[in-house]
Amino acid sequence: MIKINYMSTLFVGIDVSSKSNVVCAMDFDENQYISSSFKNNQPGADESPHLFIAFILQTSCQHAKF
């Protein structure tokens, strides 16, 4: 079983609606790092993972929980 250090985890929430998807990412201490909106279509779906990957690569985040 993998033990996760929640202090170094990025928590990601996605609110999905018919026209857009709103994304929020924060750490254990509720510091908000990503707050963005994407259209609910293929280009929007393609854009959002790149935002998370870029953030994770630039920080010391060791885990992401979606």
Phi, psi and omega per residue, in radians:
M1 nan 2.353 -3.123
I2 -1.495 2.268 3.054
K3 -1.610 2.257 -3.123
I4 -1.846 2.267 3.050
N5 -1.503 1.773 -3.069
Y6 -1.152 -0.334 3.117
M7 -1.203 -0.384 3.135
S8 -2.008 0.502 -3.116
T9 -1.871 2.407 3.025
L10 -1.661 2.092 3.132
F11 -1.690 2.210 -3.043
V12 -2.100 2.262 3.062
G13 -2.103 2.437 3.138
I14 -2.233 2.112 3.083
D15 -1.734 2.010 -3.043
V16 -1.770 2.270 3.020
S17 -2.298 3.119 -3.063
S18 -1.206 -0.457 -3.094
K19 -1.865 -0.503 -3.084
S20 -2.611 2.885 3.042
N21 -2.136 2.220 3.127
V22 -1.845 2.273 -3.035
V23 -2.080 2.380 3.062
C24 -2.357 2.383 3.099
A25 -2.307 2.296 -3.133
M26 -2.529 2.843 3.118
D27 -1.643 -3.055 -3.095
F28 -1.049 -0.587 -3.117
D29 -1.502 0.190 3.114
E30 1.171 0.421 2.983
N31 -1.331 2.164 -3.076
Q32 -1.558 2.188 -3.089
Y33 -1.918 -0.559 -3.132
I34 -2.293 2.253 3.016
S35 -2.522 1.882 -3.015
S36 -2.627 2.833 3.116
S37 -2.234 2.424 3.140
F38 -2.252 2.542 3.058
K39 -1.117 2.549 3.129
N40 -1.517 1.248 3.084
N41 -2.601 -3.128 -3.071
Q42 -1.092 -0.794 3.087
P43 -1.038 -0.666 3.087
G44 -1.142 -0.710 3.104
A45 -1.144 -0.577 3.124
D46 -1.295 -0.508 -3.071
E47 -1.320 -0.719 -2.999
S48 -1.094 -0.742 3.139
P49 -1.090 -0.580 3.134
H50 -1.124 -0.615 3.105
L51 -1.107 -0.786 -3.138
F52 -1.195 -0.755 -3.138
I53 -1.080 -0.778 3.123
A54 -1.068 -0.737 3.138
F55 -1.123 -0.833 -3.104
I56 -1.077 -0.683 3.137
L57 -1.205 -0.467 -3.096
Q58 -1.565 -0.138 -3.066
T59 -2.149 -3.112 3.108
S60 -1.628 0.284 3.129
C61 -1.077 2.206 -3.117
Q62 -1.761 -0.339 -3.115
H63 -2.497 2.686 3.016
A64 -2.305 2.299 3.126
K65 -1.993 2.088 3.130
F66 -1.826 nan nan
